[in-house]
Amino acid sequence: MGTAQTSPTRPAQAKVARPSTYDEFFFYYVRQHLNPVNRALHVTGTVVGTGGAIASGIAGKPAYIPAFIALGYAVAWFGHFVFEKNKPATFGYPLWSFVSDYRMLGLLVTGRLGSWLERARSEQHR
């Protein structure tokens, strides 16, 4: 039926089997975040969204919580559409993506994300 569109700014994406476990999904998730600007925007969105939501709750302004969560997602999705040129995994896997945002942030902060990125890059070129 349809074929992947390719261009200098939008590389073809191989059809990936639907992940059946969280471990399979997380590897897929990492492959969707190879662009360093996209990852930086994810960190920014996660920290600002979470921090703002927590601060709103502490300040007794719970009405602001959804706005901060939306802001966090908007920043991350901007990274996908503009820099990574792919569709956010959140659209198909909302819960696993939410968990993976924090897992990726934790791996980044502890210096352990590099090995995941290397593996994802090597599999991308197969």
mmCIF file of the C-alpha atoms, coordinates in Angstrom:
data_MODEL
# 
_entry.id   MODEL 
# 
loop_
_atom_site.group_PDB 
_atom_site.id 
_atom_site.type_symbol 
_atom_site.label_atom_id 
_atom_site.label_alt_id 
_atom_site.label_comp_id 
_atom_site.label_asym_id 
_atom_site.label_entity_id 
_atom_site.label_seq_id 
_atom_site.pdbx_PDB_ins_code 
_atom_site.Cartn_x 
_atom_site.Cartn_y 
_atom_site.Cartn_z 
_atom_site.occupancy 
_atom_site.B_iso_or_equiv 
_atom_site.pdbx_formal_charge 
_atom_site.auth_seq_id 
_atom_site.auth_comp_id 
_atom_site.auth_asym_id 
_atom_site.auth_atom_id 
_atom_site.pdbx_PDB_model_num 
ATOM 1   C CA . MET A 1 1   ? 0.000  0.000  0.000  1.00 0.00 ? 1   MET A CA 1 
ATOM 2   C CA . GLY A 1 2   ? 1.712  3.235  1.134  1.00 0.00 ? 2   GLY A CA 1 
ATOM 3   C CA . THR A 1 3   ? 5.463  3.659  1.112  1.00 0.00 ? 3   THR A CA 1 
ATOM 4   C CA . ALA A 1 4   ? 7.640  5.766  3.371  1.00 0.00 ? 4   ALA A CA 1 
ATOM 5   C CA . GLN A 1 5   ? 8.341  9.216  1.998  1.00 0.00 ? 5   GLN A CA 1 
ATOM 6   C CA . THR A 1 6   ? 11.987 10.218 1.920  1.00 0.00 ? 6   THR A CA 1 
ATOM 7   C CA . SER A 1 7   ? 13.582 13.595 1.494  1.00 0.00 ? 7   SER A CA 1 
ATOM 8   C CA . PRO A 1 8   ? 16.786 15.294 2.635  1.00 0.00 ? 8   PRO A CA 1 
ATOM 9   C CA . THR A 1 9   ? 14.960 16.478 5.767  1.00 0.00 ? 9   THR A CA 1 
ATOM 10  C CA . ARG A 1 10  ? 12.761 13.429 6.445  1.00 0.00 ? 10  ARG A CA 1 
ATOM 11  C CA . PRO A 1 11  ? 14.515 10.061 6.235  1.00 0.00 ? 11  PRO A CA 1 
ATOM 12  C CA . ALA A 1 12  ? 12.506 6.921  5.579  1.00 0.00 ? 12  ALA A CA 1 
ATOM 13  C CA . GLN A 1 13  ? 11.559 5.116  8.759  1.00 0.00 ? 13  GLN A CA 1 
ATOM 14  C CA . ALA A 1 14  ? 11.560 1.355  8.682  1.00 0.00 ? 14  ALA A CA 1 
ATOM 15  C CA . LYS A 1 15  ? 8.391  -0.405 9.727  1.00 0.00 ? 15  LYS A CA 1 
ATOM 16  C CA . VAL A 1 16  ? 8.942  -1.577 13.294 1.00 0.00 ? 16  VAL A CA 1 
ATOM 17  C CA . ALA A 1 17  ? 6.991  -4.444 14.817 1.00 0.00 ? 17  ALA A CA 1 
ATOM 18  C CA . ARG A 1 18  ? 4.663  -3.291 17.568 1.00 0.00 ? 18  ARG A CA 1 
ATOM 19  C CA . PRO A 1 19  ? 6.510  -3.724 20.890 1.00 0.00 ? 19  PRO A CA 1 
ATOM 20  C CA . SER A 1 20  ? 4.928  -6.388 23.076 1.00 0.00 ? 20  SER A CA 1 
ATOM 21  C CA . THR A 1 21  ? 6.963  -5.734 26.244 1.00 0.00 ? 21  THR A CA 1 
ATOM 22  C CA . TYR A 1 22  ? 8.140  -2.589 27.960 1.00 0.00 ? 22  TYR A CA 1 
ATOM 23  C CA . ASP A 1 23  ? 11.787 -3.512 27.298 1.00 0.00 ? 23  ASP A CA 1 
ATOM 24  C CA . GLU A 1 24  ? 11.086 -3.722 23.558 1.00 0.00 ? 24  GLU A CA 1 
ATOM 25  C CA . PHE A 1 25  ? 9.219  -0.436 23.746 1.00 0.00 ? 25  PHE A CA 1 
ATOM 26  C CA . PHE A 1 26  ? 12.033 1.349  25.570 1.00 0.00 ? 26  PHE A CA 1 
ATOM 27  C CA . PHE A 1 27  ? 14.527 0.415  22.875 1.00 0.00 ? 27  PHE A CA 1 
ATOM 28  C CA . TYR A 1 28  ? 12.041 1.726  20.281 1.00 0.00 ? 28  TYR A CA 1 
ATOM 29  C CA . TYR A 1 29  ? 11.656 4.879  22.405 1.00 0.00 ? 29  TYR A CA 1 
ATOM 30  C CA . VAL A 1 30  ? 15.413 5.477  22.484 1.00 0.00 ? 30  VAL A CA 1 
ATOM 31  C CA . ARG A 1 31  ? 15.558 5.102  18.683 1.00 0.00 ? 31  ARG A CA 1 
ATOM 32  C CA . GLN A 1 32  ? 12.939 7.853  18.448 1.00 0.00 ? 32  GLN A CA 1 
ATOM 33  C CA . HIS A 1 33  ? 15.233 10.203 20.411 1.00 0.00 ? 33  HIS A CA 1 
ATOM 34  C CA . LEU A 1 34  ? 18.585 10.044 18.609 1.00 0.00 ? 34  LEU A CA 1 
ATOM 35  C CA . ASN A 1 35  ? 18.703 13.771 17.826 1.00 0.00 ? 35  ASN A CA 1 
ATOM 36  C CA . PRO A 1 36  ? 20.468 15.609 20.690 1.00 0.00 ? 36  PRO A CA 1 
ATOM 37  C CA . VAL A 1 37  ? 18.286 18.730 20.334 1.00 0.00 ? 37  VAL A CA 1 
ATOM 38  C CA . ASN A 1 38  ? 15.169 16.582 20.626 1.00 0.00 ? 38  ASN A CA 1 
ATOM 39  C CA . ARG A 1 39  ? 16.569 14.947 23.778 1.00 0.00 ? 39  ARG A CA 1 
ATOM 40  C CA . ALA A 1 40  ? 17.438 18.365 25.242 1.00 0.00 ? 40  ALA A CA 1 
ATOM 41  C CA . LEU A 1 41  ? 13.901 19.550 24.569 1.00 0.00 ? 41  LEU A CA 1 
ATOM 42  C CA . HIS A 1 42  ? 12.563 16.405 26.269 1.00 0.00 ? 42  HIS A CA 1 
ATOM 43  C CA . VAL A 1 43  ? 14.658 17.090 29.351 1.00 0.00 ? 43  VAL A CA 1 
ATOM 44  C CA . THR A 1 44  ? 13.466 20.690 29.366 1.00 0.00 ? 44  THR A CA 1 
ATOM 45  C CA . GLY A 1 45  ? 9.827  19.696 28.902 1.00 0.00 ? 45  GLY A CA 1 
ATOM 46  C CA . THR A 1 46  ? 9.995  16.986 31.560 1.00 0.00 ? 46  THR A CA 1 
ATOM 47  C CA . VAL A 1 47  ? 11.689 19.226 34.131 1.00 0.00 ? 47  VAL A CA 1 
ATOM 48  C CA . VAL A 1 48  ? 9.531  22.305 33.453 1.00 0.00 ? 48  VAL A CA 1 
ATOM 49  C CA . GLY A 1 49  ? 6.299  20.313 33.214 1.00 0.00 ? 49  GLY A CA 1 
ATOM 50  C CA . THR A 1 50  ? 6.948  18.260 36.340 1.00 0.00 ? 50  THR A CA 1 
ATOM 51  C CA . GLY A 1 51  ? 8.445  21.123 38.329 1.00 0.00 ? 51  GLY A CA 1 
ATOM 52  C CA . GLY A 1 52  ? 5.649  23.490 37.385 1.00 0.00 ? 52  GLY A CA 1 
ATOM 53  C CA . ALA A 1 53  ? 2.958  20.932 38.203 1.00 0.00 ? 53  ALA A CA 1 
ATOM 54  C CA . ILE A 1 54  ? 4.525  20.191 41.597 1.00 0.00 ? 54  ILE A CA 1 
ATOM 55  C CA . ALA A 1 55  ? 5.037  23.882 42.365 1.00 0.00 ? 55  ALA A CA 1 
ATOM 56  C CA . SER A 1 56  ? 1.430  24.616 41.402 1.00 0.00 ? 56  SER A CA 1 
ATOM 57  C CA . GLY A 1 57  ? 0.205  21.938 43.773 1.00 0.00 ? 57  GLY A CA 1 
ATOM 58  C CA . ILE A 1 58  ? 2.397  23.181 46.612 1.00 0.00 ? 58  ILE A CA 1 
ATOM 59  C CA . ALA A 1 59  ? 1.309  26.779 45.996 1.00 0.00 ? 59  ALA A CA 1 
ATOM 60  C CA . GLY A 1 60  ? -2.327 25.753 46.189 1.00 0.00 ? 60  GLY A CA 1 
ATOM 61  C CA . LYS A 1 61  ? -2.963 26.488 42.502 1.00 0.00 ? 61  LYS A CA 1 
ATOM 62  C CA . PRO A 1 62  ? -4.069 23.073 41.195 1.00 0.00 ? 62  PRO A CA 1 
ATOM 63  C CA . ALA A 1 63  ? -5.774 24.675 38.184 1.00 0.00 ? 63  ALA A CA 1 
ATOM 64  C CA . TYR A 1 64  ? -2.292 25.366 36.763 1.00 0.00 ? 64  TYR A CA 1 
ATOM 65  C CA . ILE A 1 65  ? -1.199 21.715 36.870 1.00 0.00 ? 65  ILE A CA 1 
ATOM 66  C CA . PRO A 1 66  ? -2.727 20.715 33.501 1.00 0.00 ? 66  PRO A CA 1 
ATOM 67  C CA . ALA A 1 67  ? -1.154 23.772 31.856 1.00 0.00 ? 67  ALA A CA 1 
ATOM 68  C CA . PHE A 1 68  ? 2.325  22.781 33.032 1.00 0.00 ? 68  PHE A CA 1 
ATOM 69  C CA . ILE A 1 69  ? 1.813  19.186 31.913 1.00 0.00 ? 69  ILE A CA 1 
ATOM 70  C CA . ALA A 1 70  ? 0.640  20.422 28.495 1.00 0.00 ? 70  ALA A CA 1 
ATOM 71  C CA . LEU A 1 71  ? 3.639  22.761 28.277 1.00 0.00 ? 71  LEU A CA 1 
ATOM 72  C CA . GLY A 1 72  ? 6.004  19.876 29.002 1.00 0.00 ? 72  GLY A CA 1 
ATOM 73  C CA . TYR A 1 73  ? 4.480  17.754 26.249 1.00 0.00 ? 73  TYR A CA 1 
ATOM 74  C CA . ALA A 1 74  ? 4.419  20.673 23.790 1.00 0.00 ? 74  ALA A CA 1 
ATOM 75  C CA . VAL A 1 75  ? 8.149  21.265 24.220 1.00 0.00 ? 75  VAL A CA 1 
ATOM 76  C CA . ALA A 1 76  ? 8.907  17.555 23.722 1.00 0.00 ? 76  ALA A CA 1 
ATOM 77  C CA . TRP A 1 77  ? 6.610  17.203 20.705 1.00 0.00 ? 77  TRP A CA 1 
ATOM 78  C CA . PHE A 1 78  ? 8.195  20.277 19.114 1.00 0.00 ? 78  PHE A CA 1 
ATOM 79  C CA . GLY A 1 79  ? 11.493 18.362 19.269 1.00 0.00 ? 79  GLY A CA 1 
ATOM 80  C CA . HIS A 1 80  ? 9.972  15.409 17.449 1.00 0.00 ? 80  HIS A CA 1 
ATOM 81  C CA . PHE A 1 81  ? 8.279  17.378 14.695 1.00 0.00 ? 81  PHE A CA 1 
ATOM 82  C CA . VAL A 1 82  ? 11.066 19.904 14.046 1.00 0.00 ? 82  VAL A CA 1 
ATOM 83  C CA . PHE A 1 83  ? 14.334 18.120 14.857 1.00 0.00 ? 83  PHE A CA 1 
ATOM 84  C CA . GLU A 1 84  ? 13.759 14.367 14.969 1.00 0.00 ? 84  GLU A CA 1 
ATOM 85  C CA . LYS A 1 85  ? 11.140 14.488 12.185 1.00 0.00 ? 85  LYS A CA 1 
ATOM 86  C CA . ASN A 1 86  ? 9.085  11.635 13.602 1.00 0.00 ? 86  ASN A CA 1 
ATOM 87  C CA . LYS A 1 87  ? 5.825  11.105 15.442 1.00 0.00 ? 87  LYS A CA 1 
ATOM 88  C CA . PRO A 1 88  ? 5.984  11.176 19.251 1.00 0.00 ? 88  PRO A CA 1 
ATOM 89  C CA . ALA A 1 89  ? 5.691  7.713  20.786 1.00 0.00 ? 89  ALA A CA 1 
ATOM 90  C CA . THR A 1 90  ? 3.129  9.206  23.177 1.00 0.00 ? 90  THR A CA 1 
ATOM 91  C CA . PHE A 1 91  ? 0.532  9.052  20.422 1.00 0.00 ? 91  PHE A CA 1 
ATOM 92  C CA . GLY A 1 92  ? 0.618  5.255  20.319 1.00 0.00 ? 92  GLY A CA 1 
ATOM 93  C CA . TYR A 1 93  ? 1.940  4.372  23.769 1.00 0.00 ? 93  TYR A CA 1 
ATOM 94  C CA . PRO A 1 94  ? 0.948  7.092  26.259 1.00 0.00 ? 94  PRO A CA 1 
ATOM 95  C CA . LEU A 1 95  ? 1.716  5.285  29.529 1.00 0.00 ? 95  LEU A CA 1 
ATOM 96  C CA . TRP A 1 96  ? 4.964  3.648  28.414 1.00 0.00 ? 96  TRP A CA 1 
ATOM 97  C CA . SER A 1 97  ? 6.101  6.958  26.902 1.00 0.00 ? 97  SER A CA 1 
ATOM 98  C CA . PHE A 1 98  ? 5.381  8.827  30.129 1.00 0.00 ? 98  PHE A CA 1 
ATOM 99  C CA . VAL A 1 99  ? 7.438  6.317  32.123 1.00 0.00 ? 99  VAL A CA 1 
ATOM 100 C CA . SER A 1 100 ? 10.181 6.357  29.482 1.00 0.00 ? 100 SER A CA 1 
ATOM 101 C CA . ASP A 1 101 ? 10.542 10.160 29.633 1.00 0.00 ? 101 ASP A CA 1 
ATOM 102 C CA . TYR A 1 102 ? 11.641 9.783  33.246 1.00 0.00 ? 102 TYR A CA 1 
ATOM 103 C CA . ARG A 1 103 ? 13.734 6.698  32.553 1.00 0.00 ? 103 ARG A CA 1 
ATOM 104 C CA . MET A 1 104 ? 15.597 8.501  29.755 1.00 0.00 ? 104 MET A CA 1 
ATOM 105 C CA . LEU A 1 105 ? 16.109 11.520 32.020 1.00 0.00 ? 105 LEU A CA 1 
ATOM 106 C CA . GLY A 1 106 ? 17.451 9.261  34.778 1.00 0.00 ? 106 GLY A CA 1 
ATOM 107 C CA . LEU A 1 107 ? 19.832 7.501  32.385 1.00 0.00 ? 107 LEU A CA 1 
ATOM 108 C CA . LEU A 1 108 ? 21.024 10.866 31.068 1.00 0.00 ? 108 LEU A CA 1 
ATOM 109 C CA . VAL A 1 109 ? 21.627 12.311 34.536 1.00 0.00 ? 109 VAL A CA 1 
ATOM 110 C CA . THR A 1 110 ? 23.513 9.205  35.689 1.00 0.00 ? 110 THR A CA 1 
ATOM 111 C CA . GLY A 1 111 ? 25.624 9.025  32.526 1.00 0.00 ? 111 GLY A CA 1 
ATOM 112 C CA . ARG A 1 112 ? 24.167 5.711  31.343 1.00 0.00 ? 112 ARG A CA 1 
ATOM 113 C CA . LEU A 1 113 ? 22.174 6.851  28.294 1.00 0.00 ? 113 LEU A CA 1 
ATOM 114 C CA . GLY A 1 114 ? 25.176 6.701  25.944 1.00 0.00 ? 114 GLY A CA 1 
ATOM 115 C CA . SER A 1 115 ? 25.238 2.911  25.646 1.00 0.00 ? 115 SER A CA 1 
ATOM 116 C CA . TRP A 1 116 ? 21.524 2.882  24.746 1.00 0.00 ? 116 TRP A CA 1 
ATOM 117 C CA . LEU A 1 117 ? 22.101 5.542  22.085 1.00 0.00 ? 117 LEU A CA 1 
ATOM 118 C CA . GLU A 1 118 ? 25.089 3.669  20.619 1.00 0.00 ? 118 GLU A CA 1 
ATOM 119 C CA . ARG A 1 119 ? 23.052 0.477  20.325 1.00 0.00 ? 119 ARG A CA 1 
ATOM 120 C CA . ALA A 1 120 ? 20.113 2.350  18.783 1.00 0.00 ? 120 ALA A CA 1 
ATOM 121 C CA . ARG A 1 121 ? 22.379 4.049  16.225 1.00 0.00 ? 121 ARG A CA 1 
ATOM 122 C CA . SER A 1 122 ? 24.049 0.769  15.278 1.00 0.00 ? 122 SER A CA 1 
ATOM 123 C CA . GLU A 1 123 ? 20.683 -0.955 14.781 1.00 0.00 ? 123 GLU A CA 1 
ATOM 124 C CA . GLN A 1 124 ? 19.423 2.013  12.751 1.00 0.00 ? 124 GLN A CA 1 
ATOM 125 C CA . HIS A 1 125 ? 22.156 1.467  10.142 1.00 0.00 ? 125 HIS A CA 1 
ATOM 126 C CA . ARG A 1 126 ? 21.502 -2.255 9.639  1.00 0.00 ? 126 ARG A CA 1 
# 
